[in-house]
Amino acid sequence: TSLRDETGELFQASALYQAGDDGELDLARCPALPGGSFSGLEPMGLLWALQPQKPFWRLVKRDVQSPFLLQLEVFEGHGECPGRLLAQAQHERAFLRDGVRRVPVREGRIRATLFLPLGNGPFPGIIDLYGTGGGLPEYRACLLANYGFAVLALAFYGYEDLPKAMKEFHLEYFEEAVNYMLQHTQVKGPGIGLLGHSKGGDLCISMASFLKGITATALINGSVANVGAVLRYKDITIPPLGINPKRIKVGKNGIADIIDALNNPLEGPGQQSFIPLEKAECCFLFIVGQDDHNWKSEFFAVEGSKRLQAHGKEKPEIFCYPGAGHYIEPPFFPMCAASMHLLIGKPVMWGGEPKAHCEAQIDAWQQIQAFFCKHLIGKPSGTSSKL
């Protein structure tokens, strides 16, 4: 398989198979043989095993209105050089389901895109935040909208007229977005959900802790301490958790391991960065990759849980995935082992083992939807992991 992203960068994967006597090959029943990008019974392996030809390049979807085009080729033989081409086809991976509406939002200071499902509504509402990459990634919000949620993909820096750098954030901006959703005729009240990954995770915890109208908050490898930039709200200031660059290890390959760089939010000045999540009036879900090398996500989830329970709050749901790294994406996105980190200025390792990471993405996707169905609709979800 091969796929070019919107910048033209090539991703490829290969697998070795033995066809049946009738010449037929069913990937759902036929295991891949050792020697390719993966082995064993992996019907979606040719997708999740895709790797970039350019080092440190992560597969993202920039324009959800166009599909990913996957080129499939079947060659004869298992040698170093492929034999003759037996068959080829093109497979489209669409993101925007027919009938789902994509609405650019430029109201007040808000820079966002709202995705509204097919149907009359009103729909359970979610605000979706990504991390330190900035910009306005829409693909996760779009995919969630396919399952009946009204999802606002919210930019918070590095986009249009928003701040160019991550220096300080004002929670009033995020409050504007929450109020926009709460007042929208297509959004079902009385509260909304928040979904955040990485830096977006601690911003979601801050929103849940200080703002009204939040019913459920789901975090994917998030931090319970404010990280990377000063956070301000009215007369409250939360400093960012300190970093010790001496604790960054750089391997011979030039890739940095930053897992020990952050200070401990339970000690010394770091305690001022711990977000007071006990003030939140919502339920929490923590999705944790146990091989996350960006920071200690499991430690953050456990400490967040302790703090909530110490203040008499409901214990959060925590799902830990061994072998999963930092970028837990929707199902079948290939794992990114290392890429450039905007704040560190060099490639960093994100952790993860491809097969375990893929399995984590499938399960986490279901857990996130089930969590929001339970708390925003009040019923279990009937979702599948299919995109």
C-alpha positions as CSV (number, residue, x, y, z in Angstrom):
1,T,0.0,0.0,0.0
2,S,1.1,3.6,-0.6
3,L,-0.5,6.9,0.3
4,R,0.5,10.5,-0.3
5,D,-0.6,13.1,2.3
6,E,-1.7,16.6,1.3
7,T,1.9,17.9,1.3
8,G,2.9,15.1,-1.2
9,E,4.9,13.0,1.3
10,L,4.8,9.3,0.7
11,F,3.8,6.6,3.2
12,Q,4.1,2.9,2.5
13,A,3.5,-0.5,4.0
14,S,3.9,-4.1,2.6
15,A,2.9,-7.5,3.7
16,L,3.6,-11.1,2.4
17,Y,0.7,-13.4,1.9
18,Q,0.1,-16.9,0.6
19,A,-3.1,-17.0,-1.6
20,G,-5.5,-19.9,-1.3
21,D,-5.7,-22.7,-3.9
22,D,-8.4,-20.7,-5.7
23,G,-6.1,-17.7,-5.9
24,E,-8.3,-15.8,-3.4
25,L,-6.9,-13.8,-0.5
26,D,-9.1,-12.7,2.4
27,L,-7.2,-10.5,4.8
28,A,-9.8,-11.1,7.5
29,R,-8.9,-14.9,7.5
30,C,-5.4,-15.0,6.0
31,P,-2.4,-14.2,8.3
32,A,0.5,-12.1,6.9
33,L,3.7,-14.1,6.8
34,P,6.9,-12.8,8.5
35,G,9.1,-10.5,6.5
36,G,6.8,-7.5,5.7
37,S,5.7,-4.5,7.7
38,F,3.7,-6.8,10.1
39,S,2.7,-10.4,10.4
40,G,-0.2,-12.4,11.7
41,L,-4.0,-11.9,11.2
42,E,-4.2,-8.1,10.7
43,P,-7.0,-7.2,8.3
44,M,-6.2,-3.5,8.6
45,G,-2.4,-3.9,8.9
46,L,-1.7,-2.4,5.5
47,L,-3.2,0.9,6.9
48,W,-1.9,1.1,10.4
49,A,1.6,-0.1,9.4
50,L,2.1,2.8,6.9
51,Q,5.4,4.5,7.4
52,P,6.7,7.8,6.0
53,Q,9.6,7.8,3.5
54,K,10.6,11.2,5.0
55,P,12.0,10.8,8.5
56,F,10.1,12.3,11.5
57,W,6.9,12.9,9.4
58,R,3.5,12.3,11.0
59,L,0.4,11.4,9.0
60,V,-2.4,14.0,9.6
61,K,-5.5,14.9,7.6
62,R,-5.5,18.5,6.8
63,D,-8.6,18.8,4.5
64,V,-11.4,16.6,5.8
65,Q,-13.5,17.4,2.7
66,S,-11.3,15.2,0.5
67,P,-10.5,11.5,1.2
68,F,-7.2,9.8,1.7
69,L,-6.4,7.9,-1.5
70,L,-4.8,4.5,-0.7
71,Q,-3.0,2.8,-3.6
72,L,-3.1,-1.0,-3.4
73,E,-0.7,-3.2,-5.5
74,V,-0.3,-7.0,-5.5
75,F,3.0,-8.4,-6.7
76,E,4.0,-12.0,-7.4
77,G,6.6,-13.6,-5.2
78,H,8.3,-12.8,-1.9
79,G,11.8,-11.9,-3.1
80,E,13.7,-8.7,-2.4
81,C,12.6,-7.2,-5.7
82,P,8.8,-7.5,-6.3
83,G,7.8,-9.8,-9.2
84,R,5.3,-8.9,-11.8
85,L,2.3,-6.7,-10.9
86,L,-0.8,-9.0,-10.6
87,A,-3.4,-6.4,-9.6
88,Q,-3.9,-2.8,-8.5
89,A,-6.7,-0.7,-7.1
90,Q,-7.3,2.6,-5.4
91,H,-9.2,2.8,-2.1
92,E,-10.8,6.0,-0.8
93,R,-10.8,6.7,3.0
94,A,-13.5,9.4,3.4
95,F,-13.7,11.5,6.6
96,L,-16.8,13.6,6.1
97,R,-19.9,11.3,6.0
98,D,-22.7,12.3,3.6
99,G,-25.0,14.8,5.3
100,V,-22.6,15.9,8.0
101,R,-22.3,19.7,7.8
102,R,-18.9,21.5,8.1
103,V,-19.5,25.1,9.4
104,P,-16.5,27.5,9.7
105,V,-17.0,29.6,12.9
106,R,-15.7,33.2,13.2
107,E,-17.8,34.6,16.0
108,G,-16.2,37.2,18.3
109,R,-12.7,35.9,18.9
110,I,-13.6,32.2,18.2
111,R,-11.6,30.5,15.4
112,A,-13.1,27.1,14.9
113,T,-15.0,24.6,12.7
114,L,-18.3,23.1,13.8
115,F,-19.4,19.7,12.5
116,L,-23.1,19.0,12.7
117,P,-24.4,15.4,12.2
118,L,-27.0,14.3,9.7
119,G,-30.5,14.9,11.1
120,N,-32.6,17.5,12.8
121,G,-30.9,17.7,16.2
122,P,-30.3,19.0,18.7
123,F,-27.2,16.9,19.2
124,P,-24.9,16.3,22.2
125,G,-22.1,18.9,22.0
126,I,-18.3,18.5,22.3
127,I,-15.4,20.9,22.0
128,D,-12.3,19.2,20.6
129,L,-8.7,20.5,21.3
130,Y,-5.4,19.3,19.9
131,G,-1.9,20.0,21.4
132,T,1.2,22.0,20.8
133,G,1.1,21.7,17.0
134,G,-1.3,24.7,16.9
135,G,-3.5,25.4,13.9
136,L,-7.0,23.9,13.4
137,P,-6.9,20.1,13.0
138,E,-10.5,19.0,12.1
139,Y,-10.2,15.3,11.4
140,R,-11.1,13.9,14.9
141,A,-14.0,16.3,15.3
142,C,-15.3,15.4,11.9
143,L,-15.1,11.7,12.6
144,L,-16.9,12.1,15.9
145,A,-19.7,14.1,14.2
146,N,-20.2,11.0,11.9
147,Y,-21.5,9.3,15.1
148,G,-24.1,11.9,16.1
149,F,-22.2,14.5,18.1
150,A,-22.1,18.2,17.3
151,V,-18.3,18.8,17.6
152,L,-16.4,22.1,17.6
153,A,-12.8,21.8,16.5
154,L,-11.3,24.8,18.3
155,A,-8.0,26.5,17.4
156,F,-6.2,28.3,20.2
157,Y,-2.9,29.5,18.7
158,G,-0.9,29.4,15.5
159,Y,-4.0,30.0,13.4
160,E,-5.2,33.1,11.5
161,D,-5.2,36.1,13.9
162,L,-4.8,34.0,17.1
163,P,-1.5,34.3,19.0
164,K,1.5,33.0,17.0
165,A,3.3,31.3,19.9
166,M,2.4,29.5,23.1
167,K,3.3,32.1,25.7
168,E,0.0,32.7,27.6
169,F,-3.6,31.6,27.3
170,H,-6.7,33.4,28.5
171,L,-9.5,31.1,29.6
172,E,-12.0,33.8,28.6
173,Y,-11.3,32.7,24.9
174,F,-12.3,29.1,25.7
175,E,-15.3,30.4,27.8
176,E,-16.5,32.2,24.6
177,A,-16.4,28.8,22.8
178,V,-18.3,27.0,25.6
179,N,-21.0,29.7,25.5
180,Y,-21.2,29.5,21.8
181,M,-21.9,25.8,22.0
182,L,-24.3,26.1,24.9
183,Q,-26.4,28.7,23.0
184,H,-26.4,26.9,19.7
185,T,-29.8,25.7,18.6
186,Q,-28.4,22.5,17.3
187,V,-26.6,21.6,20.6
188,K,-28.4,19.6,23.2
189,G,-28.0,20.9,26.8
190,P,-27.8,21.4,29.6
191,G,-24.0,20.9,29.3
192,I,-21.3,19.9,26.8
193,G,-18.3,17.6,26.7
194,L,-14.6,18.4,26.2
195,L,-12.1,16.2,24.4
196,G,-8.4,17.1,24.5
197,H,-5.1,15.5,23.6
198,S,-1.7,16.4,25.1
199,K,-1.6,20.2,25.7
200,G,-5.3,20.3,24.7
201,G,-5.9,17.9,27.6
202,D,-4.7,20.3,30.4
203,L,-6.6,23.1,28.7
204,C,-9.7,21.0,28.9
205,I,-9.1,20.3,32.6
206,S,-8.7,24.0,33.2
207,M,-11.9,24.7,31.3
208,A,-13.7,22.1,33.4
209,S,-12.3,23.5,36.6
210,F,-13.2,27.1,36.1
211,L,-16.0,27.3,33.6
212,K,-19.7,26.5,33.9
213,G,-21.7,24.2,31.5
214,I,-19.2,21.3,31.3
215,T,-20.7,17.8,31.9
216,A,-18.0,15.4,30.7
217,T,-14.2,15.8,30.0
218,A,-12.2,13.2,28.2
219,L,-8.4,13.4,28.1
220,I,-6.0,11.6,25.8
221,N,-2.5,11.5,27.3
222,G,-3.2,14.8,29.0
223,S,-1.5,16.5,32.0
224,V,-3.2,17.6,35.3
225,A,-0.6,20.4,35.6
226,N,-0.6,23.5,33.4
227,V,2.2,23.0,30.8
228,G,4.0,25.2,28.3
229,A,2.4,28.6,28.8
230,V,0.9,30.8,31.5
231,L,-2.8,30.4,32.0
232,R,-4.9,33.4,33.1
233,Y,-8.6,33.6,34.0
234,K,-10.0,36.8,35.6
235,D,-7.7,37.4,38.6
236,I,-6.3,33.8,38.6
237,T,-2.8,33.0,37.1
238,I,-1.5,29.4,36.8
239,P,2.2,29.3,35.9
240,P,3.5,26.6,33.6
241,L,5.1,23.5,35.1
242,G,8.9,24.0,35.0
243,I,11.2,22.0,32.7
244,N,14.8,20.9,33.3
245,P,16.6,20.6,29.9
246,K,19.4,18.6,31.5
247,R,16.9,15.7,31.9
248,I,16.4,15.5,28.2
249,K,18.3,12.5,26.7
250,V,19.4,12.7,23.1
251,G,20.3,9.4,21.4
252,K,22.9,8.7,18.7
253,N,20.1,9.1,16.1
254,G,19.5,12.7,17.3
255,I,16.1,11.9,18.7
256,A,15.3,13.4,22.1
257,D,13.6,11.5,24.9
258,I,11.8,14.2,26.9
259,I,9.8,12.0,29.3
260,D,11.8,13.2,32.4
261,A,12.0,16.9,31.4
262,L,9.0,18.2,33.3
263,N,9.2,19.0,37.0
264,N,7.0,17.1,39.5
265,P,3.7,19.0,40.1
266,L,3.5,17.6,43.6
267,E,6.8,19.2,44.8
268,G,8.0,22.8,45.4
269,P,7.0,25.5,42.9
270,G,5.5,22.8,40.6
271,Q,2.5,22.6,43.0
272,Q,1.3,26.0,41.7
273,S,0.9,24.5,38.3
274,F,-1.4,21.7,39.4
275,I,-4.8,22.6,38.0
276,P,-7.6,22.6,40.7
277,L,-9.7,19.9,39.0
278,E,-11.5,19.3,42.2
279,K,-13.5,22.4,41.4
280,A,-14.9,20.8,38.3
281,E,-18.6,19.7,38.3
282,C,-18.1,17.1,35.6
283,C,-17.1,13.5,35.1
284,F,-13.6,12.7,33.8
285,L,-12.2,10.0,31.5
286,F,-8.4,9.5,31.2
287,I,-7.0,7.7,28.1
288,V,-3.4,6.7,28.9
289,G,-0.7,5.3,26.7
290,Q,1.6,3.5,29.1
291,D,4.6,3.9,26.7
292,D,4.0,7.7,26.3
293,H,7.4,9.3,26.1
294,N,6.1,12.9,25.8
295,W,5.4,13.0,29.6
296,K,4.2,10.7,32.4
297,S,0.5,10.4,31.4
298,E,-0.3,7.5,33.7
299,F,1.2,9.4,36.7
300,F,-0.9,12.5,35.8
301,A,-4.1,10.4,35.6
302,V,-3.5,8.6,38.9
303,E,-2.7,11.9,40.7
304,G,-5.8,13.5,39.1
305,S,-7.8,10.6,40.4
306,K,-6.4,10.9,43.9
307,R,-7.1,14.6,44.0
308,L,-10.7,14.2,42.9
309,Q,-11.4,11.5,45.4
310,A,-9.7,13.4,48.2
311,H,-12.2,16.2,47.7
312,G,-15.1,13.8,47.7
313,K,-15.6,13.8,43.9
314,E,-16.4,10.9,41.7
315,K,-13.5,8.6,40.7
316,P,-12.6,9.2,37.0
317,E,-12.6,6.4,34.4
318,I,-9.0,5.6,33.5
319,F,-8.1,3.3,30.6
320,C,-4.4,2.4,30.4
321,Y,-3.0,0.8,27.3
322,P,0.4,-1.0,27.5
323,G,2.5,-0.5,24.4
324,A,0.6,2.7,23.3
325,G,2.5,5.9,22.8
326,H,1.6,9.6,22.9
327,Y,-0.4,10.2,19.7
328,I,-3.5,8.0,20.3
329,E,-5.5,8.9,17.2
330,P,-8.7,7.6,15.8
331,P,-8.5,3.9,14.6
332,F,-6.0,2.8,12.0
333,F,-3.9,6.0,11.8
334,P,-0.3,4.7,11.7
335,M,1.7,5.2,14.9
336,C,4.1,8.1,14.8
337,A,7.3,6.9,16.7
338,A,9.1,10.2,16.5
339,S,8.6,13.7,14.9
340,M,9.6,17.3,15.3
341,H,8.5,19.0,18.6
342,L,7.7,22.7,18.1
343,L,8.7,23.6,21.6
344,I,11.9,21.4,21.9
345,G,13.0,22.3,18.4
346,K,14.2,18.8,17.5
347,P,12.7,15.4,16.8
348,V,11.4,13.7,19.9
349,M,10.3,10.1,20.5
350,W,6.6,9.6,21.2
351,G,6.7,6.0,22.3
352,G,4.6,3.1,21.4
353,E,4.8,-0.3,19.7
354,P,2.8,-0.3,16.4
355,K,0.4,-3.3,16.9
356,A,-0.3,-2.5,20.5
357,H,-0.8,1.2,19.6
358,C,-3.2,0.3,16.9
359,E,-5.3,-1.9,19.3
360,A,-5.3,1.0,21.8
361,Q,-6.6,3.4,19.2
362,I,-9.5,1.1,18.3
363,D,-10.5,0.6,22.0
364,A,-10.0,4.2,23.1
365,W,-12.2,5.4,20.2
366,Q,-15.0,3.2,21.5
367,Q,-14.4,4.2,25.1
368,I,-14.5,8.0,24.3
369,Q,-17.8,7.6,22.4
370,A,-19.3,5.4,25.1
371,F,-18.3,8.0,27.8
372,F,-19.9,10.9,25.9
373,C,-23.0,8.9,25.1
374,K,-23.4,8.0,28.8
375,H,-22.9,11.5,30.2
376,L,-24.3,13.7,27.4
377,I,-27.2,11.6,26.2
378,G,-27.7,9.2,29.2
379,K,-27.5,6.0,27.2
380,P,-24.9,3.5,26.0
381,S,-23.4,3.9,22.5
382,G,-23.9,1.5,19.7
383,T,-20.7,2.4,18.0
384,S,-18.1,0.5,16.1
385,S,-14.5,1.3,15.6
386,K,-14.9,1.6,11.9
387,L,-14.2,5.0,10.4
